[in-house]
Amino acid sequence: MKNVYKLIVLLSVFLGFFSCSGKEDENETLEPSNPGIENGNNGLKHAEGGESIHYKDLEKFLPSDVEGYEKEDPEGNSLNMAGLLVESASAEYTNPNGNYIRVSILDYNAAPSVYKTETAMWGKGITIDSDDEYAKSFSLNNELNGWESFQKINKKANVVVGVANRLLISVEANNQLDAEKSKDILALVNFRSIMMAINS
């Protein structure tokens, strides 16, 4: 399961990179699609290229525990392709019933165009609803904007927020009724430490 997830994360990075390559100049001149995402929220500064937070440090920001679940050892990696560096860290939390929660942090500080591609539709007011799934934008504590989706048949929820025009923090959980518990778990991420690391 973890290896499949890693491949999905890497694939999304590659797809984001290739979809925006060749449009670099265009992306640099676009106005932000969502001021709440693109304007340094909570005193966080904008990404200006440079180094990303190393995955070992990203692992420290993951929740130390989730009630009713046991945390497995976190995993992290660096993806460097032609100067495009993305650092990522994730941890899986499981319970005796076989349910899981996965929390992931990706730092796109050295790849701002990829970040813009990943968050492009969040500020468009898009809502998707069908017999299989719903998806829509949301705000965490009226501070961080993100995207939530819920697979109704598989009962799988996924939420992701953007931080400081560089970080994507996501929570995926199975056997859910909606995405609300995933939002609660997202709030357990150590955002204060992340702010300090970005501003240092």
TORKOL-902068 format. One line per field, with one value per residue: z, x, y of N, C-alpha, C in turn; residue in three letters; residue number from 1. Coordinates in Angstrom, 1 decimal, decimal comma. Example, Ala and Ser with C-alpha at 12.3 -4.5 7.8 and 13.67 -1.06 7.14 Angstrom:
! TORKOL-902068
n_pz = (7,8_7,1)
n_px = (13,2_12,8)
n_py = (-5,7_-2,2)
ca_pz = (7,8_7,1)
ca_px = (12,3_13,7)
ca_py = (-4,5_-1,1)
c_pz = (7,8_7,9)
c_px = (13,2_12,9)
c_py = (-3,3_0,0)
residuo = (ALA_SER)
num = (1_2)
//
This chain:
! TORKOL-902068
n_pz = (0,0_0,8_-1,0_-3,4_-2,9_-2,8_-5,4_-6,6_-5,6_-6,6_-9,4_-9,6_-9,2_-11,4_-13,5_-13,0_-13,4_-16,1_-17,3_-16,8_-17,9_-20,4_-20,2_-18,5_-18,5_-18,9_-16,6_-14,7_-14,9_-14,4_-12,4_-8,9_-8,3_-6,1_-3,5_-0,8_-0,7_-2,2_-1,1_1,4_4,0_7,5_8,3_6,9_4,5_1,0_-1,5_-3,0_-4,8_-4,2_-1,4_-0,4_2,6_4,2_4,0_6,3_8,3_7,6_8,5_11,2_11,6_11,3_12,7_16,1_17,2_16,6_17,8_18,7_16,8_15,6_15,1_12,4_11,4_10,1_6,6_4,1_1,3_-1,3_-4,4_-7,2_-10,2_-13,0_-11,7_-10,5_-7,4_-5,0_-1,7_0,4_3,0_4,9_7,0_8,2_9,9_11,7_12,8_14,9_13,4_10,9_9,5_8,1_8,2_6,4_6,5_4,8_3,7_1,4_0,0_-2,1_-2,6_-4,2_-6,6_-7,7_-9,8_-10,2_-7,8_-8,2_-10,4_-9,1_-7,3_-8,8_-9,4_-7,0_-6,3_-7,9_-7,2_-7,7_-7,5_-7,2_-7,6_-7,4_-7,9_-7,1_-6,0_-4,2_-4,4_-3,4_-2,6_0,5_3,7_6,2_9,5_8,8_7,8_6,2_2,9_0,9_-0,6_-0,7_-1,0_-1,4_-1,7_-2,3_-2,6_-2,0_0,5_1,1_2,2_1,3_2,1_1,4_2,0_1,1_1,9_2,3_-0,4_-1,1_0,4_0,4_2,3_3,2_4,1_4,1_4,4_5,2_5,2_6,0_6,8_5,7_4,8_7,1_9,5_8,5_8,1_10,8_11,7_10,1_11,3_13,4_12,6_13,0_12,6_13,7_14,1_11,5_10,4_11,8_10,8_8,1_8,2_9,3)
n_px = (0,8_1,9_4,0_2,6_1,3_3,5_4,3_2,1_2,3_4,7_4,2_2,2_3,7_5,5_3,6_2,5_4,8_5,4_3,1_3,3_5,7_7,3_5,4_6,3_7,0_4,5_3,2_4,5_3,6_1,0_-1,8_-2,4_-4,6_-6,1_-6,2_-6,1_-4,5_-2,2_-1,1_1,1_0,0_-0,7_1,6_3,6_6,2_6,5_7,3_10,4_12,0_15,1_16,1_14,2_12,5_14,2_13,3_13,6_13,3_10,7_9,3_9,1_7,0_4,7_1,7_2,1_0,5_-2,7_-5,8_-7,0_-5,6_-2,5_0,7_2,8_6,3_7,6_8,0_10,2_11,3_13,4_12,9_14,6_14,8_16,3_17,0_14,6_13,3_11,7_10,6_9,4_7,3_5,7_3,3_1,8_-1,1_-2,7_-5,5_-6,8_-8,9_-8,2_-8,3_-7,0_-5,1_-3,5_-1,0_0,5_3,2_4,4_7,0_7,3_9,0_11,2_10,1_7,9_6,1_5,0_3,6_1,7_0,3_-0,8_-2,6_-4,3_-7,2_-8,4_-9,3_-11,4_-14,0_-15,2_-17,3_-17,9_-20,2_-21,5_-22,9_-20,8_-18,8_-17,8_-16,4_-14,8_-13,8_-12,3_-11,9_-9,5_-10,0_-10,6_-8,2_-6,3_-6,6_-8,0_-8,6_-11,2_-12,2_-14,4_-14,9_-17,7_-18,6_-16,4_-15,9_-13,7_-11,8_-10,2_-8,2_-6,6_-4,4_-2,9_0,1_1,7_2,4_3,9_3,9_2,1_-0,2_-1,6_-4,3_-5,4_-8,0_-9,6_-12,8_-14,7_-17,4_-17,6_-15,6_-14,9_-13,6_-11,1_-10,3_-10,2_-8,0_-6,1_-5,8_-4,1_-1,6_1,7_1,6_2,6_5,4_6,1_5,7_7,7_10,0_9,9_10,1_12,6)
n_py = (-1,2_1,3_1,6_1,8_4,2_5,9_5,8_7,0_9,6_10,4_10,2_12,2_14,4_14,3_14,5_17,0_18,5_18,1_19,1_21,8_22,5_24,3_26,2_28,0_30,7_31,8_31,0_32,4_35,0_35,0_36,0_35,2_32,5_32,2_34,2_33,5_31,3_31,8_34,2_34,8_33,2_33,4_34,8_33,5_33,3_33,9_31,4_31,5_30,0_28,3_26,3_23,4_22,2_19,6_16,1_14,7_16,6_17,4_15,2_15,5_17,3_15,9_14,5_13,3_11,4_9,8_9,6_6,4_5,1_3,6_4,8_4,3_3,9_6,9_7,8_9,2_11,1_12,5_14,1_14,7_16,1_17,2_19,6_20,2_20,0_18,2_17,7_15,2_13,8_11,2_9,5_6,6_5,7_3,2_1,1_-1,5_-2,6_-2,6_-0,2_2,8_5,9_8,3_10,7_13,3_15,4_17,7_19,5_22,1_24,1_24,6_24,3_26,1_26,4_23,9_23,7_25,7_24,5_22,3_23,4_24,9_24,9_25,4_28,0_28,5_28,1_25,6_22,9_19,5_16,8_13,6_10,3_8,8_10,3_13,3_16,6_19,5_22,9_24,1_25,7_25,8_26,4_29,0_30,0_28,6_27,5_24,9_21,6_19,2_15,8_13,1_9,7_8,1_5,4_3,8_4,9_6,6_9,3_12,4_15,1_18,2_20,9_24,1_25,7_28,7_29,1_26,9_24,4_21,4_19,8_16,8_14,6_11,4_9,0_5,9_4,1_6,1_8,5_10,9_13,8_15,1_14,1_13,7_16,4_17,2_15,7_16,8_19,2_18,5_18,5_19,9_23,0_25,3_24,8_24,3_26,9_28,2_26,9_27,7_30,4_30,8)
ca_pz = (0,0_0,9_-2,2_-4,4_-2,6_-3,2_-6,9_-7,0_-5,3_-7,6_-10,6_-9,6_-9,3_-12,8_-14,4_-12,7_-14,0_-17,6_-17,7_-16,8_-18,6_-21,7_-19,9_-17,3_-18,6_-18,7_-15,2_-13,8_-15,1_-14,0_-11,1_-8,1_-8,5_-4,8_-2,6_0,5_-0,9_-2,8_-0,3_2,6_5,1_8,8_8,4_6,1_3,3_-0,3_-2,0_-4,0_-5,2_-3,1_-0,8_0,3_3,9_4,0_4,4_7,7_9,1_7,4_9,3_12,6_11,6_11,2_14,1_16,9_17,4_16,3_18,8_18,2_15,7_16,0_14,1_11,9_11,2_8,9_5,4_3,4_0,2_-2,1_-5,8_-7,9_-11,6_-13,7_-10,9_-9,8_-6,1_-4,1_-0,5_0,9_4,2_5,2_8,0_8,2_11,2_11,5_14,0_14,9_12,5_9,5_8,9_8,0_8,0_5,9_6,5_3,9_3,5_0,2_0,0_-3,5_-2,6_-5,4_-7,8_-7,5_-10,9_-9,9_-6,8_-8,9_-11,1_-8,2_-6,6_-9,8_-9,4_-5,6_-6,1_-8,9_-6,8_-8,3_-6,7_-8,0_-6,8_-8,2_-7,1_-6,7_-5,3_-4,1_-4,2_-3,3_-1,8_1,9_4,5_7,6_10,5_8,1_7,6_5,1_1,9_0,4_-1,4_-0,1_-1,8_-0,7_-2,6_-1,6_-2,6_-1,3_1,8_1,3_2,2_1,2_2,2_1,3_2,1_0,7_2,9_2,0_-1,8_-1,3_1,0_0,3_3,4_2,9_4,9_3,4_5,4_4,6_6,1_6,6_6,4_4,9_4,9_8,3_10,4_7,9_8,5_12,2_11,7_9,4_12,3_14,3_12,0_13,7_11,7_14,3_13,8_10,1_10,3_12,3_9,9_6,9_8,5_9,9)
ca_px = (0,0_2,8_4,8_1,7_1,1_4,7_4,3_1,1_2,8_5,8_3,5_1,5_4,7_5,9_2,6_2,5_6,0_5,3_2,0_3,6_6,9_6,9_4,5_7,0_6,9_3,1_2,8_5,2_2,9_-0,4_-2,2_-2,8_-6,0_-6,8_-5,4_-5,9_-3,5_-1,0_-0,6_1,7_-0,9_-0,2_3,0_4,5_6,7_6,3_8,4_11,2_13,0_15,9_16,0_13,1_12,8_14,6_12,3_13,8_12,7_9,3_8,7_8,9_5,8_3,6_1,1_2,7_-0,5_-4,1_-6,6_-7,5_-4,7_-1,1_1,6_4,0_7,5_7,4_8,8_10,4_12,2_13,7_12,8_15,3_14,8_16,7_16,9_13,2_13,5_10,5_10,8_8,1_7,3_4,4_3,2_0,5_-1,7_-3,6_-6,2_-7,0_-9,9_-7,6_-8,5_-5,8_-5,0_-2,2_-0,7_1,7_3,7_5,3_7,5_7,5_9,7_12,1_9,3_6,7_5,2_4,3_2,6_0,6_-0,5_-1,6_-3,6_-5,0_-8,6_-9,0_-9,9_-12,4_-15,4_-15,7_-17,9_-18,2_-21,0_-22,0_-23,2_-19,6_-17,8_-18,0_-15,2_-15,0_-12,8_-12,7_-11,0_-9,2_-10,0_-10,6_-6,9_-5,7_-7,5_-7,6_-9,5_-11,6_-12,9_-14,9_-15,4_-18,9_-18,7_-15,2_-15,8_-12,4_-11,7_-8,9_-8,2_-5,3_-4,3_-1,7_0,7_2,8_2,8_5,0_3,6_0,9_-0,3_-2,8_-4,8_-6,3_-8,5_-10,6_-13,9_-15,2_-18,7_-17,4_-14,2_-14,8_-12,6_-9,8_-10,0_-9,8_-6,7_-5,2_-5,5_-3,1_-0,2_2,3_1,7_3,5_6,7_6,3_5,9_9,1_11,0_9,9_10,6_14,0)
ca_py = (0,0_2,4_1,7_2,3_5,6_6,7_5,9_8,0_10,9_10,7_10,4_13,5_15,4_14,3_15,0_18,5_19,2_18,1_19,9_23,2_22,8_24,9_27,3_28,6_32,1_32,2_30,8_33,4_36,2_34,8_36,4_34,1_32,2_32,2_35,0_32,8_30,3_32,4_35,2_34,2_33,1_33,2_35,3_32,7_34,0_33,3_30,6_32,2_29,1_27,9_24,9_22,9_21,6_18,2_15,2_14,3_17,6_17,4_14,1_16,0_18,0_14,9_14,3_12,3_10,3_10,0_8,8_5,1_4,6_3,5_5,4_3,5_4,8_7,8_7,6_10,4_11,0_13,6_13,8_15,7_15,9_18,4_20,8_20,3_19,3_18,1_16,9_14,7_12,9_10,7_8,5_5,9_5,4_2,1_0,6_-3,0_-3,0_-2,5_1,1_3,6_7,3_8,7_12,1_13,6_16,8_17,8_20,9_22,5_25,5_24,7_24,1_26,9_26,2_22,6_24,0_26,4_23,6_21,4_24,2_25,9_25,0_25,6_29,3_28,7_27,9_24,4_21,8_18,3_15,9_12,5_9,1_8,1_11,2_14,7_17,3_21,0_23,7_24,4_26,6_25,2_27,5_30,3_30,5_27,9_27,0_23,6_20,9_18,0_14,9_11,9_8,6_7,6_4,0_3,3_5,5_7,1_10,8_13,0_16,6_18,8_22,4_24,7_26,6_29,6_29,0_25,9_23,2_20,7_18,9_16,0_13,5_10,4_8,1_5,0_3,8_7,3_8,9_12,1_14,2_15,9_13,5_14,0_17,8_17,2_15,1_17,8_20,2_18,0_18,8_20,9_24,1_26,3_24,4_24,5_28,3_28,6_26,4_28,4_31,8_30,8)
c_pz = (0,0_-0,4_-3,3_-4,1_-3,0_-4,7_-7,3_-6,7_-6,3_-9,0_-10,7_-9,8_-10,8_-13,7_-14,2_-13,4_-15,5_-18,1_-17,7_-17,5_-20,0_-21,4_-18,7_-17,3_-18,3_-17,3_-14,3_-13,9_-14,7_-12,6_-10,3_-8,3_-7,2_-3,8_-1,2_0,5_-1,2_-1,9_1,0_3,8_6,4_9,0_7,6_4,9_2,1_-0,7_-3,1_-4,6_-4,0_-2,6_-0,2_1,7_3,7_4,6_5,8_8,7_8,9_8,3_10,7_12,7_11,6_12,6_14,8_17,1_16,9_17,1_18,1_17,2_16,2_14,8_13,7_11,7_9,9_7,8_4,7_2,2_-0,5_-3,6_-6,5_-9,4_-12,4_-12,9_-10,2_-8,6_-5,3_-2,9_0,0_2,1_4,4_6,3_7,9_9,6_11,0_12,9_13,8_13,9_11,0_8,8_9,0_7,8_7,5_5,8_5,7_3,8_2,4_0,2_-1,5_-3,6_-3,8_-6,7_-7,7_-8,6_-10,7_-8,8_-7,4_-9,7_-10,2_-7,5_-7,5_-9,6_-8,0_-5,5_-7,2_-8,5_-7,3_-7,2_-7,6_-7,1_-7,8_-7,3_-6,5_-5,8_-5,2_-3,9_-4,2_-2,5_-0,4_2,5_5,8_8,6_9,9_7,8_6,3_4,1_1,3_-0,4_-0,7_-1,1_-1,0_-1,7_-1,8_-1,5_-1,8_0,1_2,1_1,2_2,0_1,2_2,0_1,4_1,6_1,7_2,3_0,5_-2,0_-0,7_0,7_1,4_3,2_4,0_4,1_4,5_4,8_5,7_6,8_6,1_5,5_5,1_6,2_9,3_9,8_8,1_9,9_12,4_11,1_10,4_13,4_13,8_12,7_12,9_12,4_14,0_12,4_9,8_10,7_11,3_8,6_7,1_9,0_8,8)
c_px = (0,9_3,5_3,9_1,4_2,3_4,7_3,3_1,6_3,8_5,2_2,8_2,5_5,2_4,9_2,4_3,6_5,8_4,2_2,3_5,0_6,5_5,9_5,1_6,8_5,5_2,7_3,4_4,4_1,5_-0,6_-2,6_-4,3_-6,8_-5,9_-5,1_-4,8_-2,2_-0,3_-0,2_0,8_-0,2_1,2_4,0_5,0_6,4_7,5_9,1_12,3_13,9_15,7_14,6_13,5_13,1_13,5_12,4_13,2_11,2_8,6_8,4_7,6_4,6_3,0_1,8_1,8_-1,9_-4,9_-7,2_-6,7_-3,2_-0,3_2,7_5,1_7,3_8,3_9,0_11,3_12,4_13,6_13,5_15,4_15,1_16,5_15,5_13,3_12,2_10,8_9,5_8,3_5,9_4,4_1,8_0,1_-2,8_-4,3_-6,4_-8,0_-9,4_-7,8_-7,2_-6,1_-3,6_-2,0_0,6_2,0_4,6_5,7_8,0_8,3_10,6_11,4_7,9_5,7_4,4_3,3_1,4_-0,3_-1,4_-2,7_-4,5_-6,5_-9,2_-9,7_-11,0_-13,8_-16,0_-16,2_-18,3_-19,1_-21,6_-22,4_-22,0_-18,7_-18,3_-16,6_-15,5_-13,8_-13,3_-11,6_-10,8_-9,1_-10,0_-9,2_-6,2_-6,7_-7,0_-8,7_-9,9_-12,3_-13,3_-15,4_-16,5_-19,0_-17,6_-15,1_-14,4_-12,4_-10,3_-9,1_-6,8_-5,3_-2,9_-1,2_1,8_3,3_3,9_4,7_2,3_0,8_-1,7_-3,1_-5,7_-6,7_-9,6_-11,7_-14,5_-16,7_-18,7_-15,9_-13,9_-13,7_-11,2_-9,4_-9,6_-8,4_-5,7_-4,8_-4,5_-1,7_0,4_2,6_2,6_4,9_7,1_6,5_7,3_10,2_11,0_10,4_12,0_15,0)
c_py = (1,3_2,7_2,2_3,8_6,4_6,9_7,0_9,4_11,3_11,0_11,8_14,6_15,5_14,9_16,6_19,2_19,2_19,0_21,4_23,5_23,3_26,1_28,1_30,1_32,6_32,1_31,9_34,7_36,2_35,4_35,2_33,8_32,2_33,0_34,3_31,8_30,9_33,5_34,7_34,2_33,0_33,7_34,5_33,4_33,2_32,4_31,5_31,3_28,7_26,5_24,6_22,4_20,1_17,3_14,8_15,3_17,7_16,3_14,6_16,8_17,1_14,7_13,1_11,1_10,8_9,1_7,5_4,5_4,5_4,0_4,5_4,5_5,6_7,5_9,0_10,2_12,4_13,2_15,0_15,4_17,1_19,7_21,0_19,4_19,4_17,2_16,4_13,8_12,5_9,7_7,9_5,5_4,3_1,7_-0,9_-3,4_-2,9_-1,2_1,9_5,1_7,6_10,2_12,4_15,0_16,8_19,3_21,2_23,8_25,7_24,5_24,8_26,7_24,9_22,9_24,7_25,5_22,7_22,1_25,1_26,0_25,3_26,9_29,5_28,4_26,6_23,4_20,7_17,4_14,9_11,4_8,5_9,0_12,6_15,4_18,8_21,6_23,9_25,2_25,9_26,3_28,9_30,9_29,9_27,3_25,7_22,9_19,6_17,1_13,7_10,9_7,9_6,1_3,3_3,8_6,0_8,6_11,2_14,5_17,1_20,3_22,8_25,7_27,4_29,4_27,9_24,5_22,7_19,7_18,1_15,0_12,6_9,4_7,2_4,8_5,0_7,6_10,1_12,6_15,0_15,4_13,8_15,5_17,9_16,7_16,1_18,9_19,8_18,2_20,0_22,2_25,2_26,0_24,6_26,0_28,8_28,1_27,2_29,8_31,9_31,1)
residuo = (MET_LYS_ASN_VAL_TYR_LYS_LEU_ILE_VAL_LEU_LEU_SER_VAL_PHE_LEU_GLY_PHE_PHE_SER_CYS_SER_GLY_LYS_GLU_ASP_GLU_ASN_GLU_THR_LEU_GLU_PRO_SER_ASN_PRO_GLY_ILE_GLU_ASN_GLY_ASN_ASN_GLY_LEU_LYS_HIS_ALA_GLU_GLY_GLY_GLU_SER_ILE_HIS_TYR_LYS_ASP_LEU_GLU_LYS_PHE_LEU_PRO_SER_ASP_VAL_GLU_GLY_TYR_GLU_LYS_GLU_ASP_PRO_GLU_GLY_ASN_SER_LEU_ASN_MET_ALA_GLY_LEU_LEU_VAL_GLU_SER_ALA_SER_ALA_GLU_TYR_THR_ASN_PRO_ASN_GLY_ASN_TYR_ILE_ARG_VAL_SER_ILE_LEU_ASP_TYR_ASN_ALA_ALA_PRO_SER_VAL_TYR_LYS_THR_GLU_THR_ALA_MET_TRP_GLY_LYS_GLY_ILE_THR_ILE_ASP_SER_ASP_ASP_GLU_TYR_ALA_LYS_SER_PHE_SER_LEU_ASN_ASN_GLU_LEU_ASN_GLY_TRP_GLU_SER_PHE_GLN_LYS_ILE_ASN_LYS_LYS_ALA_ASN_VAL_VAL_VAL_GLY_VAL_ALA_ASN_ARG_LEU_LEU_ILE_SER_VAL_GLU_ALA_ASN_ASN_GLN_LEU_ASP_ALA_GLU_LYS_SER_LYS_ASP_ILE_LEU_ALA_LEU_VAL_ASN_PHE_ARG_SER_ILE_MET_MET_ALA_ILE_ASN_SER)
num = (1_2_3_4_5_6_7_8_9_10_11_12_13_14_15_16_17_18_19_20_21_22_23_24_25_26_27_28_29_30_31_32_33_34_35_36_37_38_39_40_41_42_43_44_45_46_47_48_49_50_51_52_53_54_55_56_57_58_59_60_61_62_63_64_65_66_67_68_69_70_71_72_73_74_75_76_77_78_79_80_81_82_83_84_85_86_87_88_89_90_91_92_93_94_95_96_97_98_99_100_101_102_103_104_105_106_107_108_109_110_111_112_113_114_115_116_117_118_119_120_121_122_123_124_125_126_127_128_129_130_131_132_133_134_135_136_137_138_139_140_141_142_143_144_145_146_147_148_149_150_151_152_153_154_155_156_157_158_159_160_161_162_163_164_165_166_167_168_169_170_171_172_173_174_175_176_177_178_179_180_181_182_183_184_185_186_187_188_189_190_191_192_193_194_195_196_197_198_199_200)
//
